[in-house]
C-alpha cells in the first residue's frame, strides 16, 4: 500500500468532478492504490505518487474507472492510461531507483 495524503486524494476527487463524500473517498482511494499497483505490476520499481508522470497516470486510471461502465470517455481515458503506464514501466529511471 502506498502512502496517499488527504490532499492527494482530494486532488483526484476534484479531477473526477464529484462531490467529496465518505463513499467517493473510499472508492477513489482504492482506485489510486490500484493504479499504483498496476504501474508496479508492469515493471516500474520506483513509484513516487507525487511524480508528475505517475500522478497523471493515476488521474487517467481514476477517470477511466470511476463512474463509467462503458463508452467513449472510459475508453479514451483507459487508452491514455495504458500508453502512459507502459512508457513509465519501460523508462530506465523508474527501474533504476531514480525519482523519474
C-alpha positions in Angstrom: 0.0 0.0 0.0 1.2 3.4 -0.9 1.0 6.4 1.5 -1.6 8.7 0.0 -2.2 12.1 1.6 -5.5 13.7 2.1 -4.5 16.4 -0.3 -3.6 13.9 -3.0 -6.9 12.1 -2.5 -8.8 15.4 -2.7 -7.0 16.3 -5.9 -8.0 13.1 -7.6 -11.6 13.5 -6.4 -11.6 17.1 -7.8 -10.2 15.7 -11.1 -13.2 13.4 -11.3 -15.5 16.3 -10.7 -17.5 14.5 -8.0 -18.6 15.6 -4.5 -16.3 14.5 -1.7 -18.1 12.0 0.4 -17.0 9.1 2.5 -18.1 6.8 -0.3 -16.3 8.7 -3.1 -13.2 8.9 -0.8 -13.1 5.2 -0.3 -13.6 4.4 -4.0 -11.1 6.9 -5.2 -8.6 5.8 -2.6 -8.9 2.2 -3.8 -8.5 3.4 -7.5 -5.3 5.3 -6.6 -3.9 2.2 -4.9 -4.9 0.0 -7.9 -3.3 2.4 -10.4 0.0 2.5 -8.5 0.0 -1.3 -8.1 -0.7 -1.7 -11.8 2.2 0.6 -12.7 4.4 -1.6 -10.5 3.0 -4.8 -12.0 4.0 -3.5 -15.4 7.7 -3.3 -14.2 8.3 0.1 -12.6 10.2 -0.2 -9.4 10.4 3.4 -8.3 6.8 4.6 -7.9 6.5 8.0 -6.2 2.9 9.0 -6.3 3.8 12.7 -6.5 6.0 12.3 -9.6 4.2 14.2 -12.3 4.1 11.3 -14.8 2.9 8.9 -12.1 0.3 11.4 -10.9 -1.0 11.9 -14.4 -1.2 8.1 -14.9 -3.2 7.8 -11.6 -5.5 10.6 -12.7 -6.2 8.8 -16.1 -6.7 5.5 -14.3 -9.2 7.1 -11.9 -11.1 8.8 -14.8 -11.2 5.5 -16.7 -12.6 3.5 -13.8 -14.8 5.9 -11.8 -18.4 6.1 -12.9 -18.0 4.9 -16.4 -19.4 1.4 -17.1 -18.6 1.7 -20.8 -18.4 4.2 -23.5 -16.1 6.5 -25.4 -15.0 8.5 -22.3 -13.9 5.5 -20.4 -12.1 4.0 -23.5 -10.3 7.3 -24.2 -9.0 7.6 -20.6 -8.2 3.8 -20.4 -6.2 4.0 -23.7 -4.3 7.1 -22.5 -3.5 5.4 -19.1 -2.3 2.2 -20.8 0.1 4.1 -23.1 1.5 6.3 -20.3 1.8 3.5 -17.7 3.6 1.3 -20.3 6.0 4.1 -21.1 6.7 4.6 -17.3 7.3 0.9 -16.8 9.8 0.9 -19.7 11.7 4.0 -18.6 15.1 3.3 -17.1 14.6 6.0 -14.5 11.7 4.2 -13.0 13.6 0.9 -12.9 16.9 2.2 -11.6 15.7 3.7 -8.4 15.6 7.3 -9.6 12.6 9.5 -8.9 11.6 9.8 -12.5 
